[in-house]
Amino acid sequence: MSLSSPINPALDQLAHLALWEAQLAADPVLLASSLVSRLGQVPDRRRRRGLKHSLLVVLVLSACATLSVGNDSVAAIWQWSTRAPQEVLARIGARWNPVLGMFLVPGERTFRRVLEDLDADALDAATCGYAMDVVRGAAPTPVIASVPGPVEREERRAARRAATHPLPDGLLSAVAVDGKALRGARTEDGRVFLVGAIAHVSGVVLGQRQVPDKRGEGAVVQSLLSGLDAAGLVLTLDALHTTRKTARMITKDLHAHYLLILKGNQPSSLRAADALLTGADTEFEQTSAIDEDQGHGRRERRRIRTNPADDSLFPGARQVFRLRRDVGEMGGPWISKEIILGITSLPADLAGPEHLNAYQRGHWCVENRLHWVRDVTFHEDDSQLRTGTAPRALATFRNLTINALRLAGRANIAHGRRDLTNHNDACAVYSL
């Protein structure tokens, strides 16, 4: 056989892949890492011929790199990966170079090619599945090494708010759903638009889907919700998704509850709800609630009134509500007013006015705890990735980082990322 024959390298590579599979089955560290197990289920769409680096190596290194502050681009992720500990590279099946006597990290071009051609739905399912493994206790809770210094400010605020503004007793688990455009990213199909689902209280991202444009969001939301274990949950959505089809799917197919906002896209239901909720405050004294709060140099008052409803108004409807929100300066007059009408499938014995107020306020976690964090902490809208699935893949790894830090008890994502500059500490978050 000629020394230049391509068969020997191919056989060596197949032997390496077989050795990696045997190590994966035998290494208790890898078996203990739920994330590695989940990412290992993402299909590799590359051709097997000439394959030097496993898909899992790129995905695991990308996940670990995104934990650390500053790694918000493919180039930064690759640069961080080049300094990954050798023992970690060995555990995740990195390629061994017998001449150099070390495990190799894929090049930046390999990172880009892999991230540009992924099964993005499978990647989202793997990362969100890992978060659910932690929530159910099937995987260890992420641990972030403690750093000397005072308790971070956002953690103090969260603890103080839990004491001064406790949630009403009897709240069901709730999930907010909304979409976000990656403003700097473009692909051959146009702007990248992602729809995500996030838990109200924990702030854990439960799922994500991509839509062609804003007009296709409704159909993708139904696909996203169908993939969740939504039985018994309260799903909160904005007025764009207030459709009879969505309401029937939530109540009939998913066996869940909805809380939807009524606007001009449902004119007859809007008029009927307005008629049911019109009247003096004294008429709704038994079905009203007031919540007052202050912070960030302003004060807020939220008044809500409710009234029973039925299927004649909207599929599955059990209550309608009107929420008035007044905002003013500290110690000064009220300066703005907003009134919204909504509908819910929750009956009054499951959700009183104070519960509906909490659900509606909790819906804004999708903006405050997901979209805002990805924009400000990860500089998502500054990213100009323009090829294939790369924009969505990086958004998925950002969601994974948000989940890991929140599950570890961190309230401020930026602060948590600054505590993970050490490579070993970042890898330890995922039990590597």
Phi, psi and chi 1 to 4 in degrees:
 res  aa     phi    psi   chi1   chi2   chi3   chi4
   1 MET       -  135.0 -177.1 -179.7  -64.3      -
   2 SER   -65.5  146.1  171.5      -      -      -
   3 LEU   -65.7  -22.1  -66.4  177.5      -      -
   4 SER   -91.4    6.7   62.1      -      -      -
   5 SER   -63.4  137.5  170.6      -      -      -
   6 PRO   -77.0   -2.4   29.4  -34.9      -      -
   7 ILE   -72.1  -41.0  -63.6  179.1      -      -
   8 ASN   -59.8  -49.9  -77.8  -22.5      -      -
   9 PRO   -58.8  -36.7  -22.8   32.7      -      -
  10 ALA   -65.3  -42.3      -      -      -      -
  11 LEU   -65.5  -39.1  -68.4  175.9      -      -
  12 ASP   -61.8  -41.0  -69.3  -17.6      -      -
  13 GLN   -67.4  -40.6 -177.0   62.3   24.1      -
  14 LEU   -63.6  -39.1  -70.7  174.0      -      -
  15 ALA   -64.4  -38.9      -      -      -      -
  16 HIS   -63.6  -42.6  172.9   74.2      -      -
  17 LEU   -65.0  -38.7  -68.2  174.9      -      -
  18 ALA   -64.9  -40.1      -      -      -      -
  19 LEU   -63.6  -39.7  177.2   60.4      -      -
  20 TRP   -62.4  -42.4  153.1 -123.9      -      -
  21 GLU   -64.0  -37.9  -68.0  174.8   -6.2      -
  22 ALA   -67.3  -39.5      -      -      -      -
  23 GLN   -65.6  -39.2  -69.9  173.5  -19.7      -
  24 LEU   -61.3  -38.1  178.2   61.1      -      -
  25 ALA   -73.7  -27.1      -      -      -      -
  26 ALA   -98.7  -23.6      -      -      -      -
  27 ASP   -79.8  114.8 -167.5  -24.2      -      -
  28 PRO   -67.2  -24.3   23.5  -33.5      -      -
  29 VAL   -66.6  -44.7  175.3      -      -      -
  30 LEU   -65.9  -39.1  -73.8  177.1      -      -
  31 LEU   -64.4  -29.8  -68.8  176.3      -      -
  32 ALA   -78.2  -16.5      -      -      -      -
  33 SER   -89.9  103.2  176.6      -      -      -
  34 SER   -62.8  -35.1  171.8      -      -      -
  35 LEU   -64.2  -44.8  179.7   64.0      -      -
  36 VAL   -60.8  -42.0  172.1      -      -      -
  37 SER   -62.7  -43.0  176.1      -      -      -
  38 ARG   -66.9  -46.0  -70.9  -78.8 -173.4  173.5
  39 LEU   -66.1  -26.7  -68.2  177.7      -      -
  40 GLY   -66.1  -14.1      -      -      -      -
  41 GLN   -89.5   -6.0  -60.6  172.3   16.5      -
  42 VAL   -73.8  123.4  178.1      -      -      -
  43 PRO   -68.0  141.8   23.3  -32.0      -      -
  44 ASP   -91.4  116.8 -167.4  -16.3      -      -
  45 ARG   -90.6    2.3  -63.9  160.7   64.1  162.6
  46 ARG   -81.2  157.4  -60.6  173.5  -65.2  170.0
  47 ARG   -71.7  142.6  -68.2 -178.8  -62.9  178.3
  48 ARG   -70.4  -29.5  -61.0  -74.8  -70.7 -179.8
  49 ARG   -67.2  129.4 -176.1  175.4 -179.0  178.6
  50 GLY    78.0    8.9      -      -      -      -
  51 LEU   -73.0  122.9 -159.4   62.3      -      -
  52 LYS  -107.1  -32.0  -65.2 -178.1  178.8  180.0
  53 HIS  -124.9  134.9  -58.7  -79.4      -      -
  54 SER   -72.3  150.8   72.6      -      -      -
  55 LEU   -59.0  -39.1  173.9   65.0      -      -
  56 LEU   -59.6  -36.8 -174.9   62.2      -      -
  57 VAL   -60.7  -46.5  171.3      -      -      -
  58 VAL   -64.1  -42.9  175.9      -      -      -
  59 LEU   -67.7  -44.2  -62.6 -177.7      -      -
  60 VAL   -66.3  -43.9  172.3      -      -      -
  61 LEU   -64.6  -38.0  -70.7  176.5      -      -
  62 SER   -63.7  -40.2  -62.3      -      -      -
  63 ALA   -64.4  -45.5      -      -      -      -
  64 CYS   -68.7  -40.2  -67.2      -      -      -
  65 ALA   -63.8  -39.3      -      -      -      -
  66 THR   -65.0  -21.3  -50.9      -      -      -
  67 LEU   -62.8  -31.7  -75.1  167.0      -      -
  68 SER   -90.3  141.9 -175.4      -      -      -
  69 VAL   -60.5  139.8   64.9      -      -      -
  70 GLY    96.1  -15.1      -      -      -      -
  71 ASN   -92.5   71.2  -62.2  -32.9      -      -
  72 ASP  -110.2    8.0  -57.0  -35.8      -      -
  73 SER  -136.7  166.3   66.2      -      -      -
  74 VAL   -63.8  -40.1  177.0      -      -      -
  75 ALA   -62.0  -42.5      -      -      -      -
  76 ALA   -67.8  -38.1      -      -      -      -
  77 ILE   -62.5  -44.9  -71.4  171.8      -      -
  78 TRP   -64.5  -41.9  168.7   77.2      -      -
  79 GLN   -62.4  -41.4 -174.6  176.6    5.7      -
  80 TRP   -63.4  -40.1 -177.8   96.2      -      -
  81 SER   -65.7  -30.6  -59.9      -      -      -
  82 THR   -64.2  -18.1   59.7      -      -      -
  83 ARG  -105.2   12.2  -58.6 -178.3  179.7   91.2
  84 ALA   -63.3  142.7      -      -      -      -
  85 PRO   -59.5  142.4  -21.1   31.9      -      -
  86 GLN   -60.7  -37.5  -77.7  -71.1  -63.2      -
  87 GLU   -65.2  -33.2   56.7  -90.4   23.0      -
  88 VAL   -70.5  -43.1  171.1      -      -      -
  89 LEU   -59.8  -38.1  -66.1  176.5      -      -
  90 ALA   -64.7  -40.7      -      -      -      -
  91 ARG   -68.2  -33.5  -71.9  171.3 -176.7  160.6
  92 ILE   -92.5    4.0   63.3  176.4      -      -
  93 GLY    87.7   30.3      -      -      -      -
  94 ALA   -65.1  157.0      -      -      -      -
  95 ARG   -71.3  133.7 -175.0 -174.1 -178.7 -161.9
  96 TRP   -93.3  130.0  171.4 -104.6      -      -
  97 ASN  -106.0  106.9 -173.0  -46.4      -      -
  98 PRO   -67.5  -25.1   24.4  -32.4      -      -
  99 VAL   -72.0  -47.9  176.3      -      -      -
 100 LEU   -80.6  -17.4  -61.7  176.7      -      -
 101 GLY    66.7   40.9      -      -      -      -
 102 MET  -156.2  162.0   60.6 -175.0  -64.0      -
 103 PHE   -86.3  140.7  -68.1   95.1      -      -
 104 LEU  -101.4  147.3  -58.2 -178.9      -      -
 105 VAL   -99.8  136.6  171.6      -      -      -
 106 PRO   -56.4  151.5  -22.7   32.2      -      -
 107 GLY   -73.1  168.2      -      -      -      -
 108 GLU   -60.7  -38.7 -179.0 -176.9   -9.8      -
 109 ARG   -64.1  -35.3  -69.1 -177.3   62.9 -173.9
 110 THR   -66.1  -43.0  -59.7      -      -      -
 111 PHE   -56.0  -45.9  -89.0   81.9      -      -
 112 ARG   -64.9  -46.1  -69.5 -171.3 -178.5  -83.1
 113 ARG   -62.1  -40.8  -76.2 -164.3  -59.3  -93.1
 114 VAL   -65.6  -47.9  168.0      -      -      -
 115 LEU   -70.2  -22.5  -63.5  177.1      -      -
 116 GLU   -81.4  -14.3  -71.1  168.4   -0.7      -
 117 ASP  -137.6   66.3 -172.7   22.8      -      -
 118 LEU  -110.4  158.3  -79.7  171.4      -      -
 119 ASP   -80.1   90.5 -174.6  -24.5      -      -
 120 ALA   -65.3  -35.0      -      -      -      -
 121 ASP   -63.5  -40.6  -74.0  -20.3      -      -
 122 ALA   -66.4  -37.3      -      -      -      -
 123 LEU   -65.4  -43.5 -179.7   62.4      -      -
 124 ASP   -62.6  -41.5  -86.7  -46.0      -      -
 125 ALA   -62.5  -38.3      -      -      -      -
 126 ALA   -68.2  -46.3      -      -      -      -
 127 THR   -70.3  -40.8   55.2      -      -      -
 128 CYS   -72.0  -32.0  -66.2      -      -      -
 129 GLY   -63.4  -36.6      -      -      -      -
 130 TYR   -61.4  -44.6  161.7   74.3      -      -
 131 ALA   -60.4  -40.9      -      -      -      -
 132 MET   -68.6  -32.2  -66.5  -49.3  -60.0      -
 133 ASP   -59.5  -41.8  -73.0  -16.5      -      -
 134 VAL   -67.1  -43.9  175.5      -      -      -
 135 VAL   -61.9  -39.6  171.1      -      -      -
 136 ARG   -79.8   -7.0  -68.9 -168.6  -64.7  -99.1
 137 GLY    85.0    8.5      -      -      -      -
 138 ALA   -82.2  -11.0      -      -      -      -
 139 ALA  -136.4  150.9      -      -      -      -
 140 PRO   -65.0  146.7   21.0  -31.9      -      -
 141 THR   -67.9  133.7  -59.0      -      -      -
 142 PRO   -56.8  141.7  -23.3   33.0      -      -
 143 VAL  -121.7  129.6  176.8      -      -      -
 144 ILE  -111.0  127.9  -61.7  177.3      -      -
 145 ALA   -58.3  134.7      -      -      -      -
 146 SER   -72.4  141.8   59.3      -      -      -
 147 VAL  -117.2  134.0  176.7      -      -      -
 148 PRO   -57.7  144.2  -22.3   32.5      -      -
 149 GLY   138.0  174.7      -      -      -      -
 150 PRO   -70.5  163.3   27.0  -34.6      -      -
 151 VAL   -63.4  134.0  178.0      -      -      -
 152 GLU   -60.2  146.1 -162.6  -85.0  -37.1      -
 153 ARG   -59.6  -44.4  179.4  177.4   60.1 -178.3
 154 GLU   -64.7  -32.4  -70.1  -60.3  -36.0      -
 155 GLU   -67.7  -38.6  -66.8 -176.1   29.1      -
 156 ARG   -63.9  -41.3  -62.3 -161.1  -55.6  -90.6
 157 ARG   -64.3  -42.5  -74.9  178.5  174.3  173.1
 158 ALA   -63.0  -41.5      -      -      -      -
 159 ALA   -66.8  -40.0      -      -      -      -
 160 ARG   -67.4  -40.0 -177.7  169.0   62.3 -111.0
 161 ARG   -67.8  -37.5 -179.2  167.1 -176.1   82.5
 162 ALA   -61.5  -30.6      -      -      -      -
 163 ALA   -82.2  -38.0      -      -      -      -
 164 THR   -90.0  -26.5   58.5      -      -      -
 165 HIS  -131.3   67.6  -74.6   77.9      -      -
 166 PRO   -66.1  149.8   26.0  -34.7      -      -
 167 LEU   -70.6  150.4  -65.5  173.1      -      -
 168 PRO   -61.1  146.3  -18.7   30.0      -      -
 169 ASP   -66.1  144.7  -66.9  -25.7      -      -
 170 GLY    87.4    9.5      -      -      -      -
 171 LEU   -67.1  135.6  -84.9 -176.9      -      -
 172 LEU   -82.6  159.5  -59.1  176.3      -      -
 173 SER   -62.9  133.3  -63.3      -      -      -
 174 ALA  -126.6  149.1      -      -      -      -
 175 VAL  -131.1  131.3  174.0      -      -      -
 176 ALA  -100.1  140.8      -      -      -      -
 177 VAL  -127.2  130.6  178.3      -      -      -
 178 ASP  -163.9  165.2 -162.0   12.1      -      -
 179 GLY  -108.5  161.3      -      -      -      -
 180 LYS  -147.6  133.2  177.4 -174.8 -176.5  -61.3
 181 ALA   -90.1  136.4      -      -      -      -
 182 LEU   -86.1   97.2  -50.5 -171.1      -      -
 183 ARG   -66.0  -31.8  -60.7 -174.2 -176.9  -80.3
 184 GLY   -86.9  -15.9      -      -      -      -
 185 ALA   -90.8  141.3      -      -      -      -
 186 ARG  -138.2  145.1  -65.6  -71.7 -168.4  -80.3
 187 THR  -127.7 -179.5   66.9      -      -      -
 188 GLU   -64.1  -18.7   57.7 -174.5   12.8      -
 189 ASP   -92.1   -0.8  -63.2  -36.1      -      -
 190 GLY   110.4 -157.8      -      -      -      -
 191 ARG   -66.8  144.0  176.4  175.8  -70.0 -177.4
 192 VAL   -86.6  123.9  178.7      -      -      -
 193 PHE  -126.2  122.6 -165.2   87.2      -      -
 194 LEU  -117.6  141.3  -57.7  175.0      -      -
 195 VAL  -112.9  130.0  177.8      -      -      -
 196 GLY  -125.3  157.7      -      -      -      -
 197 ALA  -122.5  130.2      -      -      -      -
 198 ILE  -135.6  139.3 -179.7  172.9      -      -
 199 ALA   -72.3  135.8      -      -      -      -
 200 HIS   -57.6  -53.4  -78.9 -158.9      -      -
 201 VAL   -81.9  -50.9  176.8      -      -      -
 202 SER   -79.3  -23.6   66.0      -      -      -
 203 GLY    73.0   20.2      -      -      -      -
 204 VAL   -85.5  130.8  170.6      -      -      -
 205 VAL   -78.2  124.3 -177.1      -      -      -
 206 LEU  -101.2  -17.0  -56.8  176.0      -      -
 207 GLY  -176.1  162.3      -      -      -      -
 208 GLN  -154.9  142.5 -179.9  175.4  -97.8      -
 209 ARG  -138.7  156.7  -68.8  -72.6 -170.8  -82.7
 210 GLN  -108.4  141.4 -176.9  170.8  -13.9      -
 211 VAL  -121.9  153.3  -63.6      -      -      -
 212 PRO   -61.8  -41.5  -19.9   31.3      -      -
 213 ASP  -161.6  178.0   53.1   51.1      -      -
 214 LYS   -56.9  -33.2 -175.7   70.9  173.9  178.0
 215 ARG   -70.6  -20.1  -70.3  173.3  -65.3  179.2
 216 GLY   -94.6    9.9      -      -      -      -
 217 GLU   -65.8  -37.0 -174.2  176.4  -17.6      -
 218 GLY   -59.6  -46.6      -      -      -      -
 219 ALA   -66.4  -37.5      -      -      -      -
 220 VAL   -71.7  -33.9  173.9      -      -      -
 221 VAL   -59.9  -40.3  162.8      -      -      -
 222 GLN   -63.3  -38.4  -65.5  172.7   16.6      -
 223 SER   -66.5  -40.8  171.7      -      -      -
 224 LEU   -62.4  -46.4  172.1   62.2      -      -
 225 LEU   -66.8  -34.9  -65.6  179.3      -      -
 226 SER   -64.7  -25.6  -62.1      -      -      -
 227 GLY   -84.1   -5.0      -      -      -      -
 228 LEU   -94.7  152.3  -59.1  177.9      -      -
 229 ASP   -84.3   80.2 -175.6   10.2      -      -
 230 ALA   -95.0   -1.2      -      -      -      -
 231 ALA   -56.7  125.4      -      -      -      -
 232 GLY    84.8   -5.9      -      -      -      -
 233 LEU   -82.3  160.1  -64.6  178.7      -      -
 234 VAL  -103.1  119.6  177.8      -      -      -
 235 LEU  -103.9  121.7  -55.4  175.4      -      -
 236 THR  -107.7  130.4   61.7      -      -      -
 237 LEU  -138.6  157.6  -56.3   95.1      -      -
 238 ASP   -83.1 -177.1   60.9   20.7      -      -
 239 ALA   -65.3  -24.2      -      -      -      -
 240 LEU   -58.4  -31.1  177.1   65.5      -      -
 241 HIS  -100.4   11.3  -53.0  -67.7      -      -
 242 THR   -81.2   82.1  -55.4      -      -      -
 243 THR  -129.3  155.1   65.0      -      -      -
 244 ARG   -66.2  -34.6  -64.0  177.0 -179.1  -86.5
 245 LYS   -63.3  -44.6 -177.5  177.8  179.4 -179.9
 246 THR   -65.6  -40.9  -60.8      -      -      -
 247 ALA   -62.0  -43.4      -      -      -      -
 248 ARG   -65.3  -41.2  -67.9 -170.0 -173.1   96.4
 249 MET   -62.0  -43.4 -179.6 -164.7   66.2      -
 250 ILE   -64.9  -45.1  -68.1  174.6      -      -
 251 THR   -82.6  -39.4   55.0      -      -      -
 252 LYS   -87.7  -49.7  -58.9  -65.0 -174.9 -177.7
 253 ASP   -83.9  -43.6  -60.3  -22.4      -      -
 254 LEU   -90.9  -12.5  -58.1 -178.6      -      -
 255 HIS    55.0   43.1  -54.7  -70.5      -      -
 256 ALA  -120.2 -175.4      -      -      -      -
 257 HIS  -117.9  153.3  -60.3  -74.5      -      -
 258 TYR  -122.6  155.4   63.7   74.2      -      -
 259 LEU  -134.6  112.5 -172.6  144.1      -      -
 260 LEU  -122.6  152.4  -56.4  170.1      -      -
 261 ILE   -97.9  134.7  -58.4  -56.1      -      -
 262 LEU   -96.6  127.2  -71.2  169.7      -      -
 263 LYS  -139.4 -159.1  -72.2 -172.4  176.9  179.9
 264 GLY   -68.0  -14.5      -      -      -      -
 265 ASN   -75.3   -9.8   59.9  -25.3      -      -
 266 GLN  -130.3   70.8  -65.1  -68.9  -24.5      -
 267 PRO   -62.5  -41.4   21.3  -32.5      -      -
 268 SER   -68.4  -41.6   59.4      -      -      -
 269 SER   -66.7  -36.0  -62.1      -      -      -
 270 LEU   -64.1  -44.7  179.2   62.9      -      -
 271 ARG   -65.1  -40.8  -71.3 -168.2  -62.7  -90.4
 272 ALA   -65.7  -41.2      -      -      -      -
 273 ALA   -66.1  -40.3      -      -      -      -
 274 ASP   -62.5  -39.2 -175.1   52.2      -      -
 275 ALA   -65.8  -38.5      -      -      -      -
 276 LEU   -69.3  -23.9  -71.3  171.9      -      -
 277 LEU  -107.4    4.3  -66.3  164.1      -      -
 278 THR   -85.2  135.6  -61.2      -      -      -
 279 GLY   151.9  173.0      -      -      -      -
 280 ALA   -71.1  157.6      -      -      -      -
 281 ASP   -59.7  -32.7  -70.6  -18.4      -      -
 282 THR   -64.9  -26.9   54.0      -      -      -
 283 GLU   -71.3  -21.3  -60.5  178.4   29.1      -
 284 PHE  -116.3   24.6  -63.0   89.4      -      -
 285 GLU   -60.3  -35.7 -174.1  174.0   -7.0      -
 286 GLN   -83.0  -12.7  -60.0  -59.0  -42.6      -
 287 THR  -125.4   39.2   57.8      -      -      -
 288 SER  -129.0  161.1  -62.8      -      -      -
 289 ALA  -153.8  152.1      -      -      -      -
 290 ILE  -129.3  134.6  -59.8  176.8      -      -
 291 ASP  -129.4  127.1  179.5   42.2      -      -
 292 GLU  -117.5  143.3  -63.5 -170.4   -2.7      -
 293 ASP  -150.2  164.2 -162.8    3.5      -      -
 294 GLN  -150.2  153.7   61.0 -176.5   30.0      -
 295 GLY   163.3  158.4      -      -      -      -
 296 HIS    55.7   35.8  -57.3  -74.6      -      -
 297 GLY    76.9   15.9      -      -      -      -
 298 ARG  -145.2  165.9   64.9 -176.3 -177.2 -176.0
 299 ARG  -122.9  157.0   58.4 -165.4  179.0  109.1
 300 GLU  -140.9  141.5  179.0 -172.1   58.5      -
 301 ARG  -130.7  128.6 -177.5  172.9   61.6 -160.4
 302 ARG  -120.4  115.4  -60.4  167.6   63.9   90.4
 303 ARG  -107.7  130.7  -62.0  173.9  178.5  -95.1
 304 ILE  -130.6  140.3 -171.3  169.9      -      -
 305 ARG  -129.5  148.4   61.2  171.4   58.7  172.1
 306 THR  -130.0  163.8   66.4      -      -      -
 307 ASN  -154.9  146.8 -145.6   -2.6      -      -
 308 PRO   -64.9  153.7  -21.2   32.7      -      -
 309 ALA  -145.4  174.4      -      -      -      -
 310 ASP  -145.3 -173.6   55.2   32.6      -      -
 311 ASP   -64.6  -19.3  -71.8    0.8      -      -
 312 SER   -67.3  -23.2   62.8      -      -      -
 313 LEU   -88.2  -41.3 -166.6  148.0      -      -
 314 PHE  -164.3  145.3 -146.2   72.1      -      -
 315 PRO   -56.3  124.0  -25.2   34.1      -      -
 316 GLY    78.6    2.6      -      -      -      -
 317 ALA   -66.9  138.4      -      -      -      -
 318 ARG  -127.2  -23.2  -65.9  -61.5  175.2  -95.7
 319 GLN  -148.4  150.7  -66.4 -173.7   85.0      -
 320 VAL  -116.3  156.3  -69.7      -      -      -
 321 PHE  -144.7  154.7   63.5   88.5      -      -
 322 ARG  -124.5  126.4 -172.4 -176.3   78.3  172.2
 323 LEU  -117.5  124.4  176.0   63.9      -      -
 324 ARG  -110.8  128.2  169.5  171.7  170.8  165.7
 325 ARG  -118.9  117.6  177.5  174.7  176.3  -95.7
 326 ASP  -109.1  135.7  -63.5  -69.0      -      -
 327 VAL  -126.1  137.5  177.2      -      -      -
 328 GLY  -148.1  169.4      -      -      -      -
 329 GLU   -76.2  155.9  -60.1  175.1   -6.4      -
 330 MET   -62.8  120.7  -62.8  -71.1  -70.8      -
 331 GLY    74.0    6.8      -      -      -      -
 332 GLY  -119.5 -169.9      -      -      -      -
 333 PRO   -77.9  165.5   30.1  -35.3      -      -
 334 TRP   -72.2  135.1  -58.5  106.3      -      -
 335 ILE  -117.2  -11.4   58.2  176.5      -      -
 336 SER  -149.8  154.5   68.6      -      -      -
 337 LYS  -141.3  138.4  176.6 -177.7   72.6  172.6
 338 GLU  -137.5  134.9  178.6 -172.0   25.0      -
 339 ILE  -125.4  129.5  -63.7  177.9      -      -
 340 ILE  -128.6  151.2   61.4  171.5      -      -
 341 LEU  -113.7  143.6  -61.5  179.5      -      -
 342 GLY  -145.4  172.5      -      -      -      -
 343 ILE  -141.4  147.7 -168.1  165.0      -      -
 344 THR  -144.2  153.1  179.6      -      -      -
 345 SER   -89.4   -0.5   61.8      -      -      -
 346 LEU   -77.3  124.0  -71.7  160.2      -      -
 347 PRO   -72.8  164.5   25.5  -32.4      -      -
 348 ALA   -63.6  -28.3      -      -      -      -
 349 ASP   -75.8  -14.3   58.5  -17.8      -      -
 350 LEU   -99.3  -25.3  -82.9 -178.4      -      -
 351 ALA  -148.5  105.7      -      -      -      -
 352 GLY   -80.8 -178.3      -      -      -      -
 353 PRO   -60.3  -35.3   15.6  -28.6      -      -
 354 GLU   -68.4  -31.1   65.0  -81.1    1.4      -
 355 HIS   -69.6  -44.8  -63.9   89.8      -      -
 356 LEU   -63.0  -36.4  -61.8 -176.2      -      -
 357 ASN   -60.8  -43.1 -157.2  -12.6      -      -
 358 ALA   -67.8  -40.4      -      -      -      -
 359 TYR   -63.1  -43.3  -70.6  132.6      -      -
 360 GLN   -67.9  -39.3  176.6   54.9   27.7      -
 361 ARG   -68.3  -38.6 -178.3  165.1 -168.4  165.0
 362 GLY   -64.1  -24.5      -      -      -      -
 363 HIS   -59.0  -27.8  175.4   74.6      -      -
 364 TRP   -73.5   -1.6  -72.9   99.7      -      -
 365 CYS   -62.7  -27.3   70.9      -      -      -
 366 VAL   -65.8  -28.8   72.7      -      -      -
 367 GLU   -87.2  -48.1  -63.4  -71.4  -13.2      -
 368 ASN   -76.0  -33.2  -58.6  -27.8      -      -
 369 ARG  -110.8   -2.8  -54.5 -176.6   71.9 -174.2
 370 LEU  -126.3  -67.0 -178.3   58.4      -      -
 371 HIS   -63.0  -45.7  -62.1  167.7      -      -
 372 TRP   -64.1  -41.4 -171.9   87.9      -      -
 373 VAL   -64.4  -44.2  171.1      -      -      -
 374 ARG   -66.0  -35.0  -69.6 -157.6  -23.9 -137.6
 375 ASP   -72.7  -46.2  -75.7  -17.4      -      -
 376 VAL   -88.3  -46.1  176.2      -      -      -
 377 THR   -78.9  -39.7  -58.3      -      -      -
 378 PHE  -102.5   -1.9  -65.0   90.8      -      -
 379 HIS    54.7   43.3  -51.4  -72.2      -      -
 380 GLU   -63.4  -40.9 -175.9  168.4   83.0      -
 381 ASP   -72.4  -13.0  -79.0   -9.6      -      -
 382 ASP   -83.7  -15.7  -66.0  -25.1      -      -
 383 SER   -70.2  136.7  174.5      -      -      -
 384 GLN  -119.1   32.6  -64.0 -175.0    4.2      -
 385 LEU   -59.7  137.2  -77.4  175.0      -      -
 386 ARG  -133.5   11.5  -62.6  176.9 -179.4  -89.0
 387 THR  -123.7  126.4  -51.7      -      -      -
 388 GLY    54.3 -134.5      -      -      -      -
 389 THR   -91.8    4.2   57.6      -      -      -
 390 ALA   -58.5  -45.1      -      -      -      -
 391 PRO   -58.9  -43.0  -24.0   34.3      -      -
 392 ARG   -69.8  -37.8  178.4  178.8  174.1 -177.4
 393 ALA   -60.9  -44.3      -      -      -      -
 394 LEU   -66.4  -36.0  -70.1 -161.8      -      -
 395 ALA   -62.6  -36.9      -      -      -      -
 396 THR   -64.5  -43.2  -61.6      -      -      -
 397 PHE   -67.9  -30.2  -72.3  122.5      -      -
 398 ARG   -67.0  -42.8  -68.3  166.5 -169.1  142.7
 399 ASN   -59.1  -41.4  -70.0  -16.7      -      -
 400 LEU   -62.1  -42.3  175.6   62.5      -      -
 401 THR   -63.3  -43.9  -64.8      -      -      -
 402 ILE   -58.8  -44.9  -68.3  170.6      -      -
 403 ASN   -62.3  -47.0  -75.9  -12.4      -      -
 404 ALA   -61.3  -44.3      -      -      -      -
 405 LEU   -68.7  -39.2  -66.8  174.3      -      -
 406 ARG   -68.8  -40.5  -68.5 -144.5  171.8  110.8
 407 LEU   -66.0  -24.5  -69.3  169.1      -      -
 408 ALA   -82.8   -1.4      -      -      -      -
 409 GLY    94.4   10.7      -      -      -      -
 410 ARG   -89.0  131.3  -67.7  -57.4 -173.2   97.8
 411 ALA   -89.4  -32.4      -      -      -      -
 412 ASN  -106.5  112.5 -172.1  -45.3      -      -
 413 ILE   -67.5  -41.0  -56.4  -57.7      -      -
 414 ALA   -62.2  -42.3      -      -      -      -
 415 HIS   -63.7  -41.9 -169.7  -85.4      -      -
 416 GLY   -63.2  -39.8      -      -      -      -
 417 ARG   -65.5  -35.2  -64.6 -176.3   80.7 -160.1
 418 ARG   -68.7  -22.8  -70.9 -167.8  -68.1  -92.0
 419 ASP   -81.5   -2.4  -75.6  -13.6      -      -
 420 LEU  -118.2   39.4  -70.2  171.5      -      -
 421 THR   -75.0  -22.9   54.9      -      -      -
 422 ASN   -78.7  131.0 -178.7  -81.6      -      -
 423 HIS   -61.0  -42.7  -78.3   62.0      -      -
 424 ASN   -63.8  -38.6  -72.7  -44.1      -      -
 425 ASP   -64.9  -41.2  -70.2  -17.8      -      -
 426 ALA   -64.8  -43.8      -      -      -      -
 427 CYS   -66.6  -32.8  -66.1      -      -      -
 428 ALA   -67.7  -21.9      -      -      -      -
 429 VAL   -57.5  -38.4  171.2      -      -      -
 430 TYR  -100.9   22.9  -61.5  127.6      -      -
 431 SER    61.4   37.1  -56.7      -      -      -
 432 LEU   -97.4      -  -67.8  174.6      -      -
